[in-house]
Amino acid sequence: MRAAVLHEFNADLSIENVPEPECPDDGVVLKVLACGVCRSDWHGWVGEHPRIKPGQIGGHEYCGEVVEAGPMATYRVGDRVVAPFILACGMCPSCQSGAQNTCPNQRLPGFSEPGAFAEYVAVPFDHNLSYLSDSLSPMVAAGLGCRVTTAWHALTGRAALQAGEWLAVHGTGGIGLSALILGRALGARVIAVDVVEEKLTHAMGLGAEAAVNAKDGDVAARIKDITGGGAHVSVEALGIPETTNASIACLRPLGRHVQVGLPTGKHAKMEIDMNTVYTGQLALFGTRGMPSWRYPSLLGLIEAGRVDMSPLIAREVTLSQVSAELAAFNGPTPPGVAVVTDFLN
């Protein structure tokens, strides 16, 4: 099968013919229909993600059709499914409590085992998968990837965002735009923050009530002025100190900061203004992924037409174009996200 293989950090992926994956006893093999390109893939591509080593096939935002099923599998040949990027065991105390996204036995295609920048991908623990309805295109389903599910859980499972509250979103890449769209669907008033004017214009077109260009000075002060005291919830979607501290500083008393951006590499440890946290009596939440049992509720919302995630997708790309998409994350990126739909070119 064709696959994009990492051999050298921060260099073009190698498009190669590699053996097709073996089917897990407790899972399936999928013919990949679409796979998103995510900033988390970039962290691995540049050598910052501790799990990703040379020889890795990346890609963790995928959907596909079952072409082989193991003897213990939940799904059968012909089923179309969408995958969370965290595959939980289902048996440990974390899973039994409903927090599958914290499973200590989790499997991670695209990180610790071959992923979906390939024609086929093996999926163990296939009880984590969800059916993909005919009304949801593979391109949009893959675009949901980790970004939409993570944003949904961040807003509803962690910060408990309420209608009428102010939501600040720092960084308008895939996760940031997802938080914006979902925040609006929940009835929040959203402020988008970025350094690219084109992306801020795009965010306003998706329903942001205000946009703040971080190049123009004190982000927190301007958000407090716009909101009359500060955001109730603030989402950091990049994982860097500047936006993390701006997210904390823009909150009103008793506000909630949600760390969605991945702080890794040189940013794994950062200096935080804890005095602001203390004096504002703020809550800081970390979040990663979403428990798989919550997938049907999110997919149902989308399939019912209550929220449209299609504006999130900016472009379809081929497998050989993944390297260019990853390299684009080295600087300010254009609006929207890329999804691989052609795995032969």
N, C-alpha and C positions, 0 to 999 in steps of 0.2 A: 504494500500500500504506500501511497505518497504521504510524507510527513515532513514537518518543518522541525529540524533538530538543532538544538543549541550546542555548539562546539567551543565557541569563544565568546566571552562576555563583551557586550557592547559592539558586536559585529553581526553581519548578516547571518540569519539562520540558514542552514543548509537544507535544501529541498532534496529529499532522498527517497528511495524505495526501501522500506524496512518491512520486517515480518509483521503480519497481522497479529493482533493481541489474542492470547488464549482466554477462553471464557472462564470466569470464576464460578465455582460451585454455587455461591450465594448471590450470583449476579448475572449480568448480560454483557453482550457485545453490541454496541450501537454503530450503525452507519451514520456518521455525523452529518446532519442536515445543515447546521450553522453553528458558528462559534464566535463569540465576541472577543475583541482585543481590549485588554484591561490594563490599568496602571499597575496592578499587582503583577501582571506578566512582565511589565517593564522593570519592576524591582528585581525580578529574577534575571532578566536579560542583561542588566548592568552589573549583576553580581552582589546585590544588596540583600536578596532574600536568602535566609540561611538554609532553606530546604532545597533550593534549586542548584544543581551541579551540572557541569558539562556532560553532554549526552542526553539531557532532558528534552522531552517533547512537551511543550507548554500547552496552554489552552484549558481554561476551567469554566468557561461560560458557554455551555453547549446544550443542544437538544439533538435528538436523533431517533432513528427507527431501529427497533430490536431485530437483529439478524441471527442471533444465537442466544440461547438461554440455558443457564446451568440447572442442575437437578433441584436445587433449593431456591431457585429464582421466583420472584413475585410476578414478574412480567413474562410475556410470551412473544414469540416471533411475530412481527408485524405491528406490534404496539408502537405508537409514537409517544415519546416521553421527553420531559425536560428535567435537568439535573441541578440540584444545589451543589455548590462547590465543596461543601463539607459533607462527606458521606459518613454518617454516624452508625455505630454498631447496633444500637437499639436495645442492648441488654444491660449496660452499665447503669449505676445510680443516676448519672447525669441524664442519660437518655430516658430512663424510667420516670424521671421527674419532669420531663418535657423540654429539657435544655439540651437538645441534641447538638446544638452548635458549640457546646463545650465538651463534647465526648472525648475522653482521653484515648480512645482507640480509633479515632477518626481516620479515614482514608482520603487522600487528596490528589486525584488525577490532575495533572498539570503542574504539580509541585513536587510531591514525593514519589510519584509514579507517572507513567506516560499519560499525557493529556490529549486534548481534542484538536490540536493543530495537525490533524491527520484525518485520513478517510474513515478510520474506525477507532473506537476507544472502548476499553474494557471498563465496566462499572461494577465493582463489588458492592455489597450492602445495598442491593437495588431497591429495597423497601423505602429508600429515601426519595426515589423518583416520583414524578407525578405525570399523569396522562396529559398529553398535549392535544387540545381540541382542534377540530378542523377550522374553527373560527379564528385561531391564533396562528399567524404565519411563523415558520421556523426562524426567520430573520428577527422578528420582534421577540419571540420566545428566548432566543439566545441573547438578545440585547438586554433581557431582564437580568440574566446572568447573576453575578454576585452583587452588581451595583443596585438594582431595583430591590431585590430581596433584602439586602443589607440596609438600604435606606428605609424600607418599610418597617423592618424590625427596630431600627434606631428610633424612628418617630413614634411608633405605637407600642413596641414591646419594652423600650427603655425609657424614653423621655415622656411618654404619655401625652403627646401633643394634643391640645384641645382647640376646637373651633374658636376663632376670634383671637387666638394668641399670635404674637409676632414670632416668626421663625427667620433667623439669619442663617444663610448658607454660604460658607467660605470655600470657594472653589467651585466652578461650574463645569467640571468634567462630567463623566458618566454618573458618579454617585451624587454630585451636587445637583445636576439636572433632575435626577430621580427624586431627590429630596424635595426639590422645588415643585415638581408635578404632583407628587403624592401629598405634600404639605398643603397645596392648594385644594386638592380633592378632599382633604380633611377639614377644610374651612379656615386654615391659617392664613395670615398675612405675611408674605414672604419678601425678604430682602436678599438679593444676590450680590455676592462680593467676588471680584476677580481683578486681574490686571490687564485683561484683553477686552477692549471696548466692543469688539464684534461679538464676543461671548456674552457680554452684559446685554447687548441689544437683543441677542437671541433669547436670553433669559426673560427679558421684559415681554417678548412676544409669546412666551409660554406662561405668562401670568404673574411674574414677579411684580410686586407693587412698587418697588424701588430698586435701584442698582447703585452700587458703590464701587468705584475704581480705587483699588488699594494704592495705586501709584500717586493718588492725589492727597495723601496725608492720613491723619488719625482716623482709622476705620471705626474704632469703638465709639469715639465721640460723635461721629456722623450718624452712626446707627442709633445711638441714644437720643440724638436730636430728632431723627425721623420718627422714632417710636414713642417719644415722650417719656423716656426713662430707661430704655433698653429692651432687648429681645427677651422673650420668655424662654425660648429654646434656641440654641445655636449649634449648628452642625459644622464640624471641621472635616473637610473632605480631601485634604492633601497630605497630612502627616508631617508637617514642618513646623518649627517653632514660631515663626512669624504669624501664621494663620491660627495656630493653636492658642497663642496668647491673645490675639485679636478676638477670637471666638469667646474666650473667657471674659475678657474685658468689656465686651459689648452687652453683657447680660444685665438685666435689672436684678434687684435683690431677690433671692430664692430662685434664680434662673437655673436652667439645666444645660450644661455643655455636653455634647455627645461626640466622642472621638471616633470617627469613622475612617478617616485617612490612616493609612498604614505607616506608623513611625518605625522605620527600620534603617539599617546602615548607620550612617553618621547621625541620623536623627532618632535613633532608638532611645537615647536618653537626652532629654532636653530640659532647659531651665524654665520653670513655670512660675508665674506670679501668684504664689500661694496666699499672699496677703489679700489679694482681690477675692480669692475663693473664700477666705476666712471672713473678711468684713462683709461680703455680700451674701454669706451663708449659701453659697452656690453648691449645686450637685454636679459631680463629674461622672459621666457614664462612658465606659468602653463598650464597644460592640463589634462583633465579627460574625457575618453570616446571619442566618435565620434558621430556627428549628424547622425541620422538614414538614412537620405536621401543619405549619402555617401556610404552606404553599397553596393549597386549594382555596383558601380565603382570598389570597392576593390574586390568583388567577381568575377566580370568580368575579372579583371586582372589575378586572380588565375585560373579561369575556362579556360581562353584562353591559359594557359601554360606559361605566361610571367613571373610568379614568382611561385616557388614551396615552399609551407609552410610545406610540410610533414616532412622535417628533424627536425622541431620544436618538434614533438611528439616523446617522448622517450619510453613511456610505456603505455599500457592499464592496468587499475586496476579495481578491484571490489569495490562495495560500502563499504564493510567492511575494505578495505585497505586505505580508505581516511584518517583515523586517522594517520596512519604511514606516509603518504605523507605530512600531515600538520606538524607533528612533525619534519620531515626532514628540514623544513624551520628554525628550531631553530639554525641550523648551516649551514656551506657551503653545498650547494645542488649539486647533480650530474647533468650532462648536460641534457638538454631537459626537457619537461613537461609531466605530467601524465594526462590521460583522463579516466574518469569512463565510461565503456561501459557495465558493468554487474551490474544491480541494484537488483539482487535477492540473491547475495552471499556477 
